[in-house]
Amino acid sequence: MLLVHGTSSTGDESWGWGYAPALRDAGYDVCTVDLTNRSMGDIQESAEYVVRAVGRINSLTGRKVDVIGHSQGNMQIRWALKWWPSLQTKVDDAVFLANPGHGIGAGNLFCTAPCAPALHQFSVGSNFLAALNEGDETPGAVSYTNLYSLTDEAIVPVTTAPVSGAANVSMQSVCPGRTVTHFGFLYDSVAYGLVVDALSHSGTVDPGRLPFGRCLDVNLPGVTPSEATAATGVAAANMSAELLNAAKAWAEPSLRAYALS
């Protein structure tokens, strides 16, 4: 499987403390990808790394690839599957965590001044999002699972999170009152259980298959509360640094020719 990180991060920073070791211990073969400029640049360019990685894994294994994304990483996955149709036959499950599927208001706020290209692209009303969401939002015979949280402080408004055609599951519909933050998705035990359910069954996630008492667990296997706190602190610090230091532009990158048809 391929794990795709989000804005301001790297593959190891997003997945190395939790998902990668937990999934390997569960018997999965796990790969990560590092996107250009810590995912602060043109998402169209970053998506090509996902295309290449999925194709490479499929070629080496002869098997369909499961892909899991966090935050902006989901946009790369969706862009790749939409505009490289041949990829749709190479992917089994696409699982989205904290997906800014139709844009987030923070992008619009930051981009009142020059901001990183990716922030322009996931701002509500961007040309990138219009191209991404035009027509079928879940193309091909891929099983799309989209997990989101009503307490995700980054995906605002939360009404932008659902993806048409996916199995859209809020964390609070599974565990009423549960708090799952944006970076907390990377360490939450229930989110992890839903991911594994989607991966280990035909089709999309079914929350009803989770074991009784699952909502009592806090962190995914192998992660202590202090480790999860430290990891989310690192992610938040990196986000703050990249918002200040990443290359900025006044406008979003132009759509590639293939997305204008």
Summary of the structure (lengths in Angstrom):
residues: 261
radius of gyration: 17.0
end to end distance: 31.1
largest distance: 50.7
contacts: 908
relative contact order: 0.16
helix: 48%
strand: 13%
